[in-house]
Amino acid sequence: MGVELIYFGYLGRAISSAYLKLWHRRLQRVARVKTTKLRQQRREALALQRQLGEVLPSINGELHRRLGGPKAYRHGSKMLWAWRPELWTLRCPTSSGPVEQSGARLMPNTKVFFDDATCALIVQQFRNDISEGFAPYGVALELFQFEGSFLSLAIDLPDELYETFAKDELIGLSGAIFAERPAGFTVRLNIKHGPNTDQLIQAHDLNHSEIRAEFDLAHLNINVKRVEKIWLDLVFETPNFNRISVTDLAFYKRPRGEI
C-alpha cells in the first residue's frame, strides 16, 4: 500500500501533523506490536522513505534555482539595491582545491590573497542548506603551515552600484562566517575615485557567526560621480590551522534615513 503525502493549505497541514503524530505513537509502541503488524508498518515506512527521497531533492533543487540569482536577497523594504557575488550563487567546479598563488581568481569578481608563498591553502565551495536562509553556496578557506600575517578575500562590487550612487545612501554588507577557532577579521571598503583611493574600515571577530557592516561615504571627501571602482576586502588575521567558512555574503544599498 502506497503512502500519499501531497496536501495543501490548512487542511493539508492538519493532516500532515496528524500523520506525524501517528508515526510518533507507533515508534513509542514498537516493542509491543505484533510481528505481522510490524511488517505492515515497515512497508508503509519504506514507501514513505521512497517518496521523501524523491520529493526533497526536487524541492531543494527548485529552491536553489530560485535563490541562486545575484539579486535574490532582501534586506528591508526600503533597500535600493542588492547583490550576492557569484561565488555564493553559482556552482563553480573550479573553485575547490589547492590555491598555490596569492591573487588567484576564484570567480570573475572574487580573488583570494595571502602573504606566504609556501603555505597550503585549500578552497572549497559547498552547498548550503537552503532551509537556514543562507545563500545557495558557501566557501571554506583552510590554511596549513602558514607563516604569513593575513588571508583575504577581495570582492569587486558591480558597476551598477556606484553608477547610481548618492551621498545620502549607505553601502551595507550582510553575511554569516564560521570558524573552527575564534579569530579577528577586518572589513575594508575601498573606493577609487580619480587618482585617489579612500578606505572605510571596520574590525570584527569570529566569535559570532552573523556579520553586518554599513559604510557611509558622506564622511569621505569624494565626488560620487567620479567613483571608478568599489571593492571590499575581508581580511582574516592569524588564520593558520583554521578553517573559515563564509556561508553567506551579500551587499546592499539603502537610504541613510533608515538609521
Rosetta silent file (secondary structure, phi, psi, omega in degrees, C-alpha in Angstrom):
SEQUENCE: MGVELIYFGYLGRAISSAYLKLWHRRLQRVARVKTTKLRQQRREALALQRQLGEVLPSINGELHRRLGGPKAYRHGSKMLWAWRPELWTLRCPTSSGPVEQSGARLMPNTKVFFDDATCALIVQQFRNDISEGFAPYGVALELFQFEGSFLSLAIDLPDELYETFAKDELIGLSGAIFAERPAGFTVRLNIKHGPNTDQLIQAHDLNHSEIRAEFDLAHLNINVKRVEKIWLDLVFETPNFNRISVTDLAFYKRPRGEI
SCORE:     score description
SCORE:     0.000 S_00000001
   1 L     0.000  128.718 -179.680    0.000    0.000    0.000 S_00000001
   2 L   -78.647  166.057  178.907    1.433    3.401   -1.013 S_00000001
   3 L  -120.900  115.683 -178.835    1.534    6.439    1.208 S_00000001
   4 L   -94.647  125.843 -174.741    0.216    9.687   -0.292 S_00000001
   5 L  -124.650   20.902 -178.018    1.685   12.840    1.265 S_00000001
   6 L   -96.724  103.110 -179.584    0.612   15.644   -1.063 S_00000001
   7 L  -124.826  155.769 -177.822   -1.593   18.007    0.965 S_00000001
   8 L  -132.603  151.448  172.343   -2.387   21.682    0.501 S_00000001
   9 H    66.490 -163.457 -177.708   -3.490   24.583    2.668 S_00000001
  10 H   -60.423  -44.229  179.941   -4.705   24.444    6.257 S_00000001
  11 H   -61.371  -41.264  179.672   -6.308   21.015    5.821 S_00000001
  12 H   -61.691  -43.171  179.190   -3.095   19.646    4.362 S_00000001
  13 H   -64.750  -38.143  178.854   -1.040   20.927    7.296 S_00000001
  14 H   -64.956  -42.575  179.316   -3.526   19.420    9.772 S_00000001
  15 H   -65.234  -43.203  179.452   -3.394   16.033    8.017 S_00000001
  16 H   -61.829  -42.103  179.031    0.408   16.108    7.888 S_00000001
  17 H   -62.802  -43.057  179.371    0.569   16.964   11.604 S_00000001
  18 H   -64.778  -36.872 -179.361   -1.805   14.119   12.476 S_00000001
  19 H   -66.767  -40.392  177.407    0.236   11.735   10.331 S_00000001
  20 H   -63.855  -40.128  177.550    3.451   12.672   12.122 S_00000001
  21 H   -63.739  -36.959  177.352    1.760   12.091   15.486 S_00000001
  22 H   -59.501  -47.339 -179.610    0.640    8.661   14.259 S_00000001
  23 H   -68.491  -31.543  176.503    4.208    7.650   13.455 S_00000001
  24 H   -65.187  -41.660  177.717    5.412    9.050   16.758 S_00000001
  25 H   -65.605  -39.819  177.784    2.920    6.837   18.608 S_00000001
  26 H   -62.039  -40.027  179.492    3.979    3.841   16.528 S_00000001
  27 H   -62.910  -40.394 -179.338    7.589    4.496   17.440 S_00000001
  28 H   -68.553  -28.064 -175.683    6.781    4.546   21.141 S_00000001
  29 H  -104.009    8.912 -170.846    4.867    1.238   20.927 S_00000001
  30 H   -58.750  -33.897 -177.939    7.129   -0.617   18.510 S_00000001
  31 H   -70.326  -17.564 -176.246    8.381   -3.118   21.133 S_00000001
  32 H  -105.787    0.293 -176.671    4.792   -4.212   21.888 S_00000001
  33 L   -84.381  141.346  178.568    3.476   -4.558   18.322 S_00000001
  34 L   -65.758  153.686 -174.283    2.829   -7.996   16.856 S_00000001
  35 H   -58.975  -43.285 -178.588    5.191   -9.188   14.116 S_00000001
  36 H   -60.205  -45.609  179.968    2.531   -9.186   11.362 S_00000001
  37 H   -69.165  -35.358  179.890    1.523   -5.599   12.103 S_00000001
  38 H   -65.369  -36.987  176.655    5.135   -4.535   12.474 S_00000001
  39 H   -64.626  -38.447  177.000    5.874   -5.854    8.984 S_00000001
  40 H   -64.034  -42.397  178.529    2.973   -3.815    7.607 S_00000001
  41 H   -64.295  -34.671  178.514    4.266   -0.700    9.339 S_00000001
  42 H   -64.986  -42.129  178.154    7.681   -1.364    7.878 S_00000001
  43 H   -61.886  -40.891  178.232    6.223   -1.492    4.343 S_00000001
  44 H   -65.144  -41.519 -179.497    4.449    1.815    4.957 S_00000001
  45 H   -65.318  -38.340  178.503    7.635    3.396    6.358 S_00000001
  46 H   -66.331  -39.358  177.314    9.667    2.242    3.324 S_00000001
  47 H   -63.555  -40.928  177.330    7.053    3.693    0.960 S_00000001
  48 H   -63.275  -42.198  179.862    7.220    6.979    2.886 S_00000001
  49 H   -62.710  -40.613  179.256   11.001    6.951    2.741 S_00000001
  50 H   -64.161  -42.384 -179.756   10.945    6.445   -1.048 S_00000001
  51 H   -64.732  -43.775  178.496    8.534    9.336   -1.548 S_00000001
  52 H   -63.953  -36.129  177.853   10.579   11.689    0.616 S_00000001
  53 H   -63.207  -27.114  177.271   13.697   10.613   -1.251 S_00000001
  54 H   -86.850  -37.398 -173.859   12.065   11.782   -4.483 S_00000001
  55 H   -75.235  -47.125 -173.169   10.410   14.939   -3.152 S_00000001
  56 H   -60.884  -44.887  177.897   13.223   16.534   -1.126 S_00000001
  57 H   -60.711  -36.320  178.866   15.849   16.706   -3.927 S_00000001
  58 H   -66.424  -43.184  179.055   13.272   18.311   -6.233 S_00000001
  59 H   -63.970  -46.302 -179.926   12.294   20.888   -3.605 S_00000001
  60 H   -62.113  -40.876  179.321   15.922   21.672   -2.787 S_00000001
  61 H   -63.071  -41.266  179.436   16.800   21.970   -6.463 S_00000001
  62 H   -68.203  -39.788  177.452   13.951   24.388   -7.119 S_00000001
  63 H   -63.575  -42.001  177.737   14.845   26.498   -4.076 S_00000001
  64 H   -62.849  -38.262  179.591   18.465   26.690   -5.217 S_00000001
  65 H   -65.232  -43.590 -177.349   17.300   27.744   -8.689 S_00000001
  66 H   -71.645  -35.589 -175.924   15.040   30.497   -7.324 S_00000001
  67 H   -95.289    2.887 -174.297   17.523   31.770   -4.737 S_00000001
  68 L   -82.569  -12.505 -178.911   20.602   31.384   -6.914 S_00000001
  69 L   -71.480  153.177 -178.683   20.424   34.735   -8.697 S_00000001
  70 L   -63.439  -20.939 -179.372   22.746   37.530   -7.592 S_00000001
  71 L  -103.851    8.704 -179.511   19.747   39.715   -6.642 S_00000001
  72 L   -80.596   63.871 -177.026   17.821   37.002   -4.772 S_00000001
  73 L  -152.466  135.668 -179.242   18.400   38.753   -1.483 S_00000001
  74 L  -130.098  138.379 -179.590   16.212   41.109    0.528 S_00000001
  75 L  -146.261   73.467  178.975   17.165   43.357    3.435 S_00000001
  76 L    98.209  147.618 -174.727   14.399   45.759    4.403 S_00000001
  77 L   -68.272  -24.208 -176.752   11.527   47.286    2.492 S_00000001
  78 L  -101.695   15.668  178.469   13.490   50.425    1.516 S_00000001
  79 L   -65.790  133.264 -175.177   16.527   48.658    0.168 S_00000001
  80 L   -93.383  -24.088 -173.851   17.535   50.263   -3.137 S_00000001
  81 E  -160.886  145.053  178.146   19.905   47.627   -4.473 S_00000001
  82 E  -147.870  149.595 -176.252   21.092   44.146   -3.529 S_00000001
  83 E  -161.099  136.812  170.311   23.684   41.750   -4.853 S_00000001
  84 L  -113.081  133.968  176.119   25.379   38.466   -3.983 S_00000001
  85 L   -61.882  153.633 -174.957   28.752   37.636   -5.572 S_00000001
  86 H   -61.339  -28.451 -179.137   28.737   34.679   -7.945 S_00000001
  87 H   -61.467  -23.051 -179.475   30.857   32.560   -5.615 S_00000001
  88 H  -104.523    1.595 -177.566   27.821   32.357   -3.305 S_00000001
  89 L  -123.582  -22.210 -175.597   25.157   31.953   -6.009 S_00000001
  90 L  -123.497  145.601  176.027   26.555   29.692   -8.737 S_00000001
  91 L   -72.839  126.165 -175.772   28.111   26.250   -8.714 S_00000001
  92 L  -124.057   97.178 -177.839   31.792   26.599   -9.640 S_00000001
  93 H   -58.698  -27.782 -176.466   33.574   23.286  -10.332 S_00000001
  94 H   -91.454    3.028 -175.649   36.962   25.035  -10.486 S_00000001
  95 H   -93.171    7.239  179.404   36.599   26.892   -7.160 S_00000001
  96 L  -119.039  133.625  178.025   37.532   23.897   -4.975 S_00000001
  97 E   135.520 -173.841 -178.899   41.051   22.649   -4.370 S_00000001
  98 E   -71.727  144.791  175.679   44.538   23.926   -3.510 S_00000001
  99 E  -118.158  118.765 -172.191   45.490   27.519   -4.264 S_00000001
 100 L   -98.125  -17.138 -173.652   49.207   27.969   -4.834 S_00000001
 101 L  -131.300  133.869  175.141   49.471   31.654   -5.672 S_00000001
 102 L   -63.226  142.110 -178.301   48.227   34.806   -3.961 S_00000001
 103 L    91.653    6.184 -179.966   45.855   36.782   -6.130 S_00000001
 104 E   -64.754  140.262 -179.004   44.191   33.699   -7.593 S_00000001
 105 E   -92.130  118.842  178.270   40.750   34.385   -9.050 S_00000001
 106 E   -84.260  -36.492  175.388   38.037   32.150   -7.631 S_00000001
 107 E  -146.906  169.010 -176.456   35.288   33.778   -9.717 S_00000001
 108 L   -53.290  -30.674 -177.244   35.244   36.794  -12.070 S_00000001
 109 L  -111.008   10.443 -175.965   34.608   39.196   -9.164 S_00000001
 110 E  -136.035  128.192  176.075   36.399   37.391   -6.297 S_00000001
 111 E  -123.874  160.544  175.821   40.108   36.845   -5.598 S_00000001
 112 E  -120.729  137.385 -178.222   41.994   35.373   -2.647 S_00000001
 113 E  -128.420  147.659  174.121   45.204   36.895   -1.246 S_00000001
 114 E  -158.092  161.346 -172.887   47.753   35.745    1.365 S_00000001
 115 L  -115.551   36.846  173.711   51.333   36.659    2.233 S_00000001
 116 L  -137.495  109.921 -174.368   53.075   33.290    2.486 S_00000001
 117 L   -71.483  -13.999 -175.686   54.286   31.791   -0.778 S_00000001
 118 L  -106.171    3.568 -175.040   54.938   28.362    0.774 S_00000001
 119 L   -77.951  163.124  175.584   51.617   27.806    2.552 S_00000001
 120 E  -108.327  103.920  178.308   48.994   25.214    1.677 S_00000001
 121 E  -104.757  125.771  177.356   45.657   26.961    1.120 S_00000001
 122 E  -111.101  125.581  176.401   42.612   24.822    0.377 S_00000001
 123 E  -111.530  131.601 -179.077   39.486   26.496   -1.016 S_00000001
 124 E  -136.959  120.556  171.873   36.245   24.539   -1.074 S_00000001
 125 E   -86.102  138.143 -178.746   32.848   25.673   -2.316 S_00000001
 126 E  -134.558  158.884 -179.233   29.976   23.853   -0.610 S_00000001
 127 E   -90.843  130.181 -179.884   26.212   23.755   -0.948 S_00000001
 128 L   -83.455  161.700  170.820   24.236   25.363    1.852 S_00000001
 129 L   -83.052  108.205 -175.932   21.070   24.146    3.485 S_00000001
 130 H   -58.914  -29.259 -177.614   18.503   26.490    1.928 S_00000001
 131 H   -63.376  -19.042  179.535   16.149   25.999    4.881 S_00000001
 132 H   -84.927   -2.537  177.144   18.585   28.012    7.026 S_00000001
 133 L    81.894   14.568  179.940   18.091   31.090    4.857 S_00000001
 134 L   -87.839  177.253  172.872   21.657   31.201    3.570 S_00000001
 135 L   -64.866  160.717  178.642   22.933   31.698    0.042 S_00000001
 136 L   -56.877  -34.439 -178.197   22.805   28.622   -2.220 S_00000001
 137 E  -131.523  158.863  173.082   26.563   28.131   -1.793 S_00000001
 138 E  -131.834  173.743  178.754   29.305   28.984    0.659 S_00000001
 139 E  -135.475  135.450  179.093   33.100   28.887    0.528 S_00000001
 140 E  -111.407  139.332  178.187   35.558   27.480    3.063 S_00000001
 141 E  -119.475  126.845 -177.189   39.194   28.573    3.410 S_00000001
 142 E  -133.963  128.222 -175.636   41.648   26.300    5.182 S_00000001
 143 E  -117.546  138.728  175.507   45.330   27.016    5.797 S_00000001
 144 E  -129.173  144.858  177.939   48.169   24.688    6.832 S_00000001
 145 L    51.844   47.460 -176.362   51.784   25.543    7.639 S_00000001
 146 L   -97.703  125.106  179.868   51.018   29.250    7.269 S_00000001
 147 L  -116.017   11.079  178.847   53.693   31.695    8.403 S_00000001
 148 L   -87.120 -167.056 -175.980   52.195   34.863    6.967 S_00000001
 149 L  -115.313  -13.559 -177.194   50.087   37.516    8.674 S_00000001
 150 E  -155.284  158.283  170.788   46.817   37.606    6.721 S_00000001
 151 E  -135.163  133.646 -176.671   44.402   35.849    4.424 S_00000001
 152 E  -142.199  151.199  168.715   41.851   37.891    2.498 S_00000001
 153 E  -107.409  129.538  177.817   39.004   37.708    0.010 S_00000001
 154 E  -112.297  123.483 -174.172   38.764   40.674   -2.374 S_00000001
 155 E  -122.630  119.105  176.737   35.368   41.204   -3.988 S_00000001
 156 E   -79.839  125.309  176.848   34.744   43.706   -6.787 S_00000001
 157 L   -82.215  145.240 -174.467   31.328   45.321   -6.489 S_00000001
 158 L   -66.268  154.607 -177.903   29.428   45.701   -9.771 S_00000001
 159 H   -58.063  -32.996 -175.746   29.451   48.968  -11.719 S_00000001
 160 H   -61.211  -22.021  179.056   25.705   49.437  -11.245 S_00000001
 161 H   -65.438  -55.829 -173.211   26.283   50.171   -7.553 S_00000001
 162 H   -90.495  -10.354  174.209   28.324   53.332   -7.917 S_00000001
 163 H   -68.784  -22.440 -179.537   26.945   54.432  -11.282 S_00000001
 164 L  -120.780   19.839 -172.692   23.734   55.343   -9.425 S_00000001
 165 L   -82.047  143.873  176.139   25.201   56.116   -6.008 S_00000001
 166 L  -127.450  158.097 -174.589   24.265   59.229   -3.995 S_00000001
 167 L   -72.752  -12.287  177.082   25.810   60.640   -0.814 S_00000001
 168 L   -95.737   24.036  179.350   22.617   60.129    1.190 S_00000001
 169 E  -123.056  155.061  178.977   22.887   56.344    0.746 S_00000001
 170 E  -112.912  146.584  170.619   24.733   53.623    2.657 S_00000001
 171 E  -101.489  127.894 -176.980   26.561   50.573    1.374 S_00000001
 172 E  -120.951  155.005  176.034   25.926   47.521    3.544 S_00000001
 173 E  -129.077  132.090  177.831   27.347   44.049    3.931 S_00000001
 174 E  -134.683  141.645 -179.281   25.471   41.153    5.493 S_00000001
 175 E  -175.332 -171.338  178.895   26.598   37.571    5.868 S_00000001
 176 E  -140.997  126.930 -178.778   27.482   34.599    8.007 S_00000001
 177 E  -130.942  132.023  178.361   31.019   33.420    8.804 S_00000001
 178 E  -121.777  146.461  178.471   32.009   30.411   10.909 S_00000001
 179 E  -139.405  146.437  177.801   35.474   29.434   12.111 S_00000001
 180 L   -66.434  -36.141  177.386   36.857   26.411   13.931 S_00000001
 181 L  -125.465  137.789  179.647   38.862   28.722   16.181 S_00000001
 182 L   -57.551  138.818  179.566   37.897   32.292   17.149 S_00000001
 183 L  -155.947  159.827  178.131   39.850   34.904   15.219 S_00000001
 184 E   -91.402  156.345  173.625   39.619   38.540   14.269 S_00000001
 185 E  -150.318  160.490 -177.047   38.941   39.918   10.825 S_00000001
 186 E  -121.896  136.812  173.973   38.638   43.296    9.162 S_00000001
 187 E  -104.260  121.052 -174.655   36.080   44.516    6.648 S_00000001
 188 E  -126.980  115.451  177.707   37.631   47.142    4.385 S_00000001
 189 E   -94.491  127.034 -177.296   35.676   49.052    1.750 S_00000001
 190 E  -113.196  129.166 -178.640   37.870   50.618   -0.942 S_00000001
 191 E  -123.637  113.233  177.563   36.633   53.469   -3.160 S_00000001
 192 E   -95.207  122.947  178.258   38.720   54.544   -6.158 S_00000001
 193 E  -136.966  115.401 -175.011   37.832   57.999   -7.461 S_00000001
 194 L    62.050 -134.771 -179.889   40.092   59.635   -9.968 S_00000001
 195 L   -83.034   -4.267 -173.690   43.749   59.162   -8.937 S_00000001
 196 E  -106.865  155.919  173.337   42.845   58.555   -5.278 S_00000001
 197 E  -133.020  120.163  177.261   41.606   55.550   -3.291 S_00000001
 198 E  -104.464  156.492 -178.090   39.881   56.015    0.074 S_00000001
 199 E  -130.820  144.898  169.565   39.102   53.293    2.602 S_00000001
 200 E  -121.651  127.735 -170.488   36.490   52.685    5.279 S_00000001
 201 E  -125.200  138.045  173.602   37.488   50.014    7.804 S_00000001
 202 E  -132.754  137.366  177.767   35.602   48.050   10.472 S_00000001
 203 E   -98.895  139.742  179.110   37.032   45.415   12.809 S_00000001
 204 E  -136.910  175.130  173.797   35.022   42.298   13.739 S_00000001
 205 E  -134.191  162.178 -176.188   35.611   38.957   15.403 S_00000001
 206 L   -97.116   22.031  173.643   34.589   35.404   14.583 S_00000001
 207 L   -75.735  -18.574  178.984   33.037   34.659   17.963 S_00000001
 208 L  -119.969  140.916 -174.539   29.669   35.409   16.328 S_00000001
 209 L   -77.804  -41.659 -176.932   28.510   33.811   13.091 S_00000001
 210 E   -83.695  139.179  178.058   26.391   36.615   11.658 S_00000001
 211 E  -126.616  150.506  174.385   28.094   39.767   10.450 S_00000001
 212 E  -151.907  132.294  178.922   26.769   43.130    9.351 S_00000001
 213 E  -141.010  140.261  177.506   28.665   46.228    8.350 S_00000001
 214 E  -129.801  142.440 -175.731   27.483   49.527    6.884 S_00000001
 215 E  -125.518  134.384 -178.081   29.585   52.243    5.306 S_00000001
 216 E  -112.396  108.044 -177.790   28.703   55.914    4.911 S_00000001
 217 H   -74.555   -8.514 -179.947   30.599   57.600    2.074 S_00000001
 218 H   -64.214  -23.144  179.994   29.379   61.032    3.214 S_00000001
 219 H   -78.804   -7.001  179.703   32.306   61.108    5.657 S_00000001
 220 L  -100.705  147.371  179.385   34.752   60.958    2.746 S_00000001
 221 L   -89.627   73.878 -178.805   35.767   63.934    0.666 S_00000001
 222 L  -132.935  156.849  172.606   34.889   62.411   -2.682 S_00000001
 223 L   -98.029  111.781 -174.358   32.723   63.218   -5.660 S_00000001
 224 H   -61.273  -23.204  179.228   30.460   60.180   -6.112 S_00000001
 225 H   -73.919  -12.973  179.793   30.184   60.977   -9.821 S_00000001
 226 H  -102.164    3.376 -179.884   33.935   60.337  -10.164 S_00000001
 227 E   -66.177  126.631 -178.091   33.905   56.917   -8.472 S_00000001
 228 E  -104.012  -26.767 -175.698   35.530   54.381  -10.824 S_00000001
 229 E  -162.097  141.180  172.526   35.619   51.248   -8.691 S_00000001
 230 E  -130.486  129.323  174.766   34.487   49.921   -5.314 S_00000001
 231 E  -139.474  159.197 -177.102   35.759   46.689   -3.853 S_00000001
 232 E  -122.661  138.002  175.400   35.680   45.059   -0.444 S_00000001
 233 E  -111.104  128.043  166.776   38.378   43.114    1.385 S_00000001
 234 E  -100.535  109.880 -173.771   37.626   40.545    4.074 S_00000001
 235 E  -109.925  116.039 -178.833   40.968   40.266    5.883 S_00000001
 236 E   -99.094  131.238 -176.980   41.382   37.386    8.359 S_00000001
 237 E   -91.114  144.614  176.875   44.105   37.640   10.986 S_00000001
 238 L    37.938   63.025 -174.695   46.397   34.744   12.009 S_00000001
 239 L   -85.889    7.648 -174.350   44.397   32.144   10.046 S_00000001
 240 L   -60.631  139.336  179.294   46.938   29.304   10.410 S_00000001
 241 L    52.004   44.083  178.478   45.458   25.853   11.148 S_00000001
 242 L  -137.116  147.641  174.731   41.968   27.257   10.992 S_00000001
 243 E  -113.163  118.227 -178.138   39.002   26.573    8.729 S_00000001
 244 E  -111.245  120.270 -178.806   36.972   29.669    7.938 S_00000001
 245 E  -110.349  114.876  175.408   33.607   29.145    6.240 S_00000001
 246 E   -92.348   92.246 -172.762   31.957   32.156    4.631 S_00000001
 247 E   -72.287  -33.009 -179.333   28.467   30.677    4.456 S_00000001
 248 E  -150.344  148.680  177.190   26.776   33.762    3.088 S_00000001
 249 E  -156.123  123.978 -178.966   27.782   37.168    1.787 S_00000001
 250 E  -144.991  149.324  179.557   25.520   39.841    0.304 S_00000001
 251 E  -117.451  152.296  178.276   25.735   43.557   -0.383 S_00000001
 252 E  -150.721  166.742  176.199   23.005   46.166   -0.392 S_00000001
 253 E  -132.255  135.711  179.668   22.382   49.884   -0.689 S_00000001
 254 E  -148.072  161.816 -179.566   19.803   51.799    1.303 S_00000001
 255 E   -67.759  146.709  177.976   18.923   55.403    2.239 S_00000001
 256 H   -64.698  -26.215 -177.359   20.710   56.877    5.256 S_00000001
 257 H   -62.732  -14.069  178.874   17.334   57.957    6.659 S_00000001
 258 H   -76.227  -13.585 -175.951   16.581   54.352    7.763 S_00000001
 259 L   -62.967    0.000    0.000   19.209   54.526   10.526 S_00000001
